[in-house]
Each structure stands twice: as C-alpha cells, then as structure tokens.
Amino acid sequence: MTSGEAVRLRIEELCRENEITVNKLATMSGITQSTLNNIISGRNRSTTIGTIQKICDGLGITIQEFFESDLFYHLEQELR
C-alpha cells in the first residue's frame, strides 16, 4: 500500500468512526470539499502534512493519533 492510499483509507476510517461524511469533514476542517474529494478518490496521492493537520484539527485529534494506525506500518517504498 502506498502512503497516499493509507491516508485515504485513514480519512475514510475516521469519518466512519465519527459518523460524519467526507463533506462534513471538509467543513469541520476548513478545507475545500474538492480537495478532500480528490484525496478520497485517489486523484491527489500526495496530501500535504498541512492538509492532514487541518483534518486532525477538525476531528479534534493529534497528528500522532492520525498516524497511529496499522495502515501506516507496512507502506511500500515509493522511490523505485
């Protein structure tokens, strides 16, 4: 799994846990719905740490909590 895929899956997981839609998360995080939709759809595969921080702020979690997921433990090497 790539880091972009892991970020996408983690966002989806957090939305399910918080019982919110992706669009609601965008509003809560102060990022555009198109930005978040591009991450979720896979069109954006290199989400910035700034965007992840905004998502965390919107959810009331830390960056550390965002990355504390098995999704990030065995990422593929992205340089080939």
VEXTI-678653 format. One line per 3 residues: number of its first residue (from 1); for each residue x, y negated, z negated of N, C-alpha, C, O. Coordinates in steps of 0.05 Angstrom, whole numbers, plus 5000, padded with zeros to 4 digits. Last residue first. Layout:
% VEXTI-678653
NUM = X:Y:Z:X:Y:Z:X:Y:Z:X:Y:Z ~ ...
***
This chain:
% VEXTI-678653
80 = 5230:4916:5133:5238:4940:5147:5260:4935:5167:5269:4953:5181 ~ 5201:4895:5075:5222:4890:5094:5230:4916:5107:5236:4936:5094 ~ 5166:4918:5040:5155:4903:5062:5176:4894:5082:5169:4886:5104
77 = 5155:4980:5010:5175:4960:5016:5165:4945:5041:5157:4957:5061 ~ 5092:4988:4977:5110:4995:4999:5131:4972:5001:5126:4949:4995 ~ 5082:4994:4906:5079:4980:4932:5100:4989:4952:5122:4996:4945
74 = 5065:5016:4856:5079:5031:4876:5074:5019:4904:5064:5031:4922 ~ 5039:4979:4821:5061:4996:4812:5077:5010:4833:5101:5015:4830 ~ 4993:4951:4833:5019:4938:4838:5043:4955:4831:5066:4946:4834
71 = 4950:4982:4817:4952:4974:4845:4980:4964:4852:4989:4967:4874 ~ 4948:4984:4762:4962:5005:4776:4967:4999:4806:4985:5010:4818 ~ 4958:4920:4735:4940:4939:4748:4958:4960:4762:4979:4953:4773
68 = 4972:4864:4719:4972:4888:4702:4951:4908:4713:4930:4911:4702 ~ 4965:4818:4748:4983:4838:4759:4986:4863:4742:4999:4882:4750 ~ 4928:4791:4716:4922:4796:4744:4939:4819:4754:4929:4838:4767
65 = 4957:4784:4669:4934:4802:4669:4926:4809:4697:4917:4832:4702 ~ 4995:4747:4688:5004:4773:4678:4981:4793:4678:4984:4816:4686 ~ 4962:4703:4696:4975:4716:4719:4984:4744:4712:4982:4763:4727
62 = 4904:4709:4653:4932:4700:4660:4941:4714:4685:4930:4734:4694 ~ 4836:4687:4662:4856:4707:4656:4884:4695:4663:4886:4675:4676 ~ 4791:4659:4679:4799:4657:4651:4819:4679:4643:4818:4688:4620
59 = 4777:4657:4731:4768:4680:4716:4774:4679:4687:4765:4695:4671 ~ 4802:4610:4746:4773:4612:4750:4761:4635:4734:4739:4633:4724 ~ 4855:4625:4737:4843:4603:4722:4813:4605:4723:4799:4601:4702
56 = 4860:4664:4777:4863:4671:4749:4850:4650:4731:4836:4656:4712 ~ 4855:4632:4822:4836:4653:4818:4837:4662:4788:4816:4666:4776 ~ 4900:4599:4815:4874:4587:4815:4852:4608:4810:4833:4603:4795
53 = 4940:4639:4821:4937:4624:4795:4910:4611:4793:4898:4612:4772 ~ 4933:4652:4874:4928:4672:4854:4924:4659:4827:4907:4667:4811 ~ 4950:4603:4896:4923:4612:4900:4915:4633:4880:4893:4633:4869
50 = 5004:4605:4880:4987:4583:4872:4957:4590:4875:4941:4583:4857 ~ 5025:4647:4906:5022:4650:4877:5004:4628:4867:4990:4631:4846 ~ 4989:4660:4968:5009:4646:4952:5004:4650:4922:4981:4656:4914
47 = 4982:4718:5006:4969:4699:4988:4991:4686:4971:5008:4700:4960 ~ 4988:4745:5059:5010:4734:5042:4999:4711:5025:5006:4688:5028 ~ 4949:4759:5093:4963:4781:5079:4985:4771:5061:5000:4787:5049
44 = 4889:4742:5116:4911:4730:5101:4925:4751:5085:4913:4761:5065 ~ 4855:4781:5135:4867:4762:5154:4891:4747:5142:4909:4739:5156 ~ 4830:4812:5098:4857:4820:5107:4869:4802:5127:4892:4807:5136
41 = 4784:4797:5073:4782:4810:5099:4809:4821:5110:4809:4837:5128 ~ 4804:4771:5028:4788:4795:5025:4786:4811:5051:4786:4835:5051 ~ 4829:4726:5051:4844:4745:5034:4830:4771:5033:4842:4792:5038
38 = 4786:4701:5076:4809:4710:5092:4826:4730:5077:4837:4748:5089 ~ 4754:4689:5031:4744:4708:5051:4767:4719:5069:4767:4742:5077 ~ 4786:4649:5009:4782:4675:4995:4772:4696:5013:4780:4719:5011
35 = 4783:4610:5049:4809:4621:5040:4806:4648:5027:4820:4667:5033 ~ 4728:4601:5052:4742:4612:5076:4769:4624:5068:4778:4644:5078 ~ 4716:4579:5004:4706:4605:5009:4721:4618:5033:4725:4642:5033
32 = 4772:4545:4973:4751:4547:4993:4742:4576:4997:4758:4594:4994 ~ 4777:4541:4902:4789:4546:4928:4766:4549:4948:4743:4556:4940 ~ 4759:4538:4850:4765:4514:4864:4780:4518:4889:4795:4500:4898
29 = 4741:4581:4822:4770:4578:4824:4778:4552:4837:4801:4544:4837 ~ 4686:4582:4827:4697:4581:4800:4727:4574:4800:4737:4561:4782 ~ 4682:4587:4883:4672:4563:4870:4685:4560:4842:4694:4538:4835
26 = 4705:4639:4889:4716:4616:4903:4708:4590:4889:4725:4572:4884 ~ 4668:4669:4859:4696:4667:4850:4710:4643:4863:4724:4628:4850 ~ 4624:4665:4893:4623:4653:4866:4651:4650:4855:4656:4629:4842
23 = 4644:4695:4936:4638:4666:4940:4635:4652:4913:4644:4629:4911 ~ 4648:4745:4913:4672:4732:4922:4667:4702:4926:4684:4685:4919 ~ 4604:4749:4856:4610:4752:4885:4637:4739:4891:4647:4723:4875
20 = 4609:4784:4794:4607:4760:4810:4613:4766:4839:4627:4786:4844 ~ 4622:4818:4750:4595:4818:4763:4590:4791:4777:4569:4778:4773 ~ 4671:4828:4732:4658:4803:4722:4630:4799:4734:4616:4779:4728
17 = 4684:4874:4759:4685:4874:4730:4669:4850:4718:4657:4853:4698 ~ 4680:4855:4813:4662:4876:4803:4660:4876:4772:4639:4877:4761 ~ 4723:4819:4813:4695:4809:4818:4675:4830:4808:4655:4822:4796
14 = 4765:4853:4803:4758:4833:4783:4730:4821:4788:4716:4815:4768 ~ 4764:4882:4852:4761:4896:4826:4752:4876:4804:4734:4882:4789 ~ 4776:4842:4889:4751:4856:4890:4744:4870:4864:4721:4869:4855
11 = 4828:4830:4871:4807:4810:4870:4780:4823:4871:4762:4815:4856 ~ 4853:4880:4881:4851:4870:4854:4830:4848:4851:4815:4848:4832 ~ 4850:4883:4937:4836:4903:4921:4832:4893:4892:4812:4899:4879
8 = 4884:4839:4950:4856:4840:4959:4840:4859:4942:4818:4852:4932 ~ 4932:4856:4927:4919:4831:4918:4890:4831:4925:4873:4825:4909 ~ 4941:4902:4958:4938:4905:4929:4924:4880:4918:4907:4882:4900
5 = 4948:4881:5009:4926:4899:5004:4920:4901:4974:4897:4902:4966 ~ 4995:4851:4999:4971:4838:5008:4946:4855:5003:4925:4845:4994 ~ 5032:4892:4987:5025:4873:4966:4999:4858:4974:4982:4852:4956
2 = 5010:4955:5015:5025:4930:5016:5016:4912:4993:4995:4917:4981 ~ 5017:5023:5000:5000:5000:5000:5018:4975:5000:5038:4975:4986
***
